[in-house]
Amino acid sequence: MGIMEKNKILLFGVSDLFTEETLEHILRKVSCEKKVEILSWNFGVGSSKGDAYLSVVNRIKVKGIAGSSPTEISLVVKSMPRNLGRRKMLRSTDFSRNEITFHLEIYPKFQNSLKSKDMSDFIILPRWLAAVLDGLNDFLVMEDVSIIGFSPVTRQKTLNLSQCSLILKALARFQAVSFA
């Protein structure tokens, strides 16, 4: 990654509504501090070419000050392609709406239900930190779990049997919770 700066064109590349204020809101949420200042942000590669065709995936490192402490947060931001023809052809708006609705409305209900049964760790997802869902400027910001060892699945790497088994177990858990 290059030099850290405040390049607002990079933010605009995500969405018209993805702004420095969005990053401030996220830093407040992550740090639990009211007084925050964004010093810089830097965009990294979110996915390999051809892997994320329904959406655009960016990794962003944000440096700032929360309270009086320097801090750095790593984010993954999913947004719709800027090209309207591509959005329409791939139904990006529909997929974006479904994913954001899941994180904003459905998953919290799953978590509340599981918490009431003392099973909070039954399903664990990266925490969502901000989202816009208006059909034009949709984006979803989540914590970047690559910093704790996770990595995205790419077209170039096939999954092994153990990984496929873990995915099927995770899907089974989602199905079990949805029936409950």
Secondary structure as UniProt FT lines:
FT   HELIX           8..14
FT   TURN            16..17
FT   HELIX           20..31
FT   STRAND          36..45
FT   TURN            49..51
FT   STRAND          56..66
FT   TURN            67..68
FT   STRAND          69..79
FT   HELIX           84..90
FT   HELIX           92..101
FT   HELIX           102..106
FT   HELIX           107..116
FT   TURN            117..118
FT   TURN            120..121
FT   STRAND          128..132
FT   STRAND          139..143
FT   HELIX           145..148
FT   TURN            155..156
FT   HELIX           161..179
//
